[in-house]
Amino acid sequence: MLFTTRPELRGTFGMVASTHWLASAVGMSVLERGGNAFDAAAAAGFTLQIVEPHLNGPGGDLPAIVYSAERGDVVVICGQGTAPAAATTDHFRALGLDLIPGTGLLSAVVPGAFDGWLLMLREFGTWRLGDVLEPAIGYARHGFPVVPRITAAIANVEEIFRDEWTSSAAVYLRDGLPSPGALLDNDDVAATYKRIVDESRGGTREAELERARSLWYDGFVAEAIDRFARTEVMDASGARHAGLLTADDMASWRATLEQPLARDYRGHTVFKTGPWGQGPVFLQQLQLLEGFELGAMGVASADLVHTVVECAKLAFADREAWYGDPEFADVPLDLLLSQEYADERRALVTAEASATLRPGGTGPRLPAPVTGRLAAGVGEPTRASGDTVHLDVVDREGNIVSATPSGGWLWSSPVVPGLGFPLGTRAQMFWLEEGLPNSLEPRKRPRTTLSPSLAFRDGDPYLAFGTPGGDQQDQWSLVFFLHHVDFGLDLQAAIDAPCFHTNHFPSSFYPRSAFPRQIELERRFDAETLADLRARGHDVVVRDDWSLGRVSAAGRENGQLKAGANPRGMQGYAVGR
């Protein structure tokens, strides 16, 4: 029997799981006071912006997949902002850039998280915005306990904060480098959200939400962002550049509801976002893996790791060649998600680790290899650090939410004066090479790595799950899902089981590095397994025992609710009763 750090939680009232215990507690408090899963998710999501500022923020993005028991359907909430109207390949080339920098103002897109949460509340929630925002405002005003990774993140960019990004230093280095356990506040974020609540109050709940949205995208928030975006600031390229985002870009954008993509796997139906996220790569992996008897291979076995990794390489090669905003690119999803295509591609999996990217389809085109320089002291998202947050909620009425907010990290760009938060840098995921599905174009969504998941079992709404982790999101969450479905592990055991991923394909983040054949595994894999994988041609990198994956999950089955959360990093918690 595999060791588990905690029990799988069980109950009948409600479950909340997230990457920080304070957000989970906030979400549960909303359920206890009569809110539904959507109210709880929004309150927890706004709280995560405050208590995990190194992993997300008010200036970031929000994809979510939700099931409404009242409506009886699954929908995607797209809170992914678009590139500015002035963001063209010619503009970046004229600056002497081959890649869009990973930090600074030049890579900012419309901050979509705020309207993403408001859309969830408008369509499915019951609470007023002031009540939903109250916990986040409280933590911003009165402070929250700093976790060690916040201290490490600020220390990594302390030099640029003090020398270049002084508005960030005023927030995060006001009293010196914050130590783990100390309280950290952010008065400007508290004031920003409090002003929105105060100036939108009155009338119906829906009217309040619409006025709040206008204050953000047409009012004082957009005006402050427009002013600050004209400033030249140091970025990851080692030069100072002004941003392109304007108030008009903000006013021209709205969060949207979309239909999910879905595929079946061993009695489960998994729902994912469209190809403006990397979600379809999860479905492609499932279709490839369905042709293997994974359950006979053993948890943490060399056969399992090799098979999953080789299928991941094929699916992610297709991501690189074909995925992009479907409003701008013709993404051949019917082919990529077809059984015939999976059967054909599965034959490429052999006993030896593949060394190249092998996209399928007719005339696939991969981006030309290019690696950007990284200015000293700027910092960057690491391949396996999990620079994002995640939350899952289920309630007793049968509603389910899976959300993966991200962007607007404290080290992404300087804090906007007066607002208290930085802008996101999601445009770094575009290519400046023209003619690719994910090439930069004005008002286009970048192809992100953000990938919440929702699944049915035997036709019934069943499970919300996901993880931070950039390119690893649809690898770590897949390993969890396989542990649960193919090996019958409960949610907590599936999360706790040893994890792994491949770095074979180009990173979605600046400076776009790739490590062919490389796989990372936790040290809990035994020496025989590691030797077997090396013998098959894998470049094996061994990480700490509990270091890969930040998965959480919440579900409902046979009248009971259940949840589990990641123990790695000692932040994630599930709560419920």
Disulfide bonds with the S-S distance in Angstrom:
none
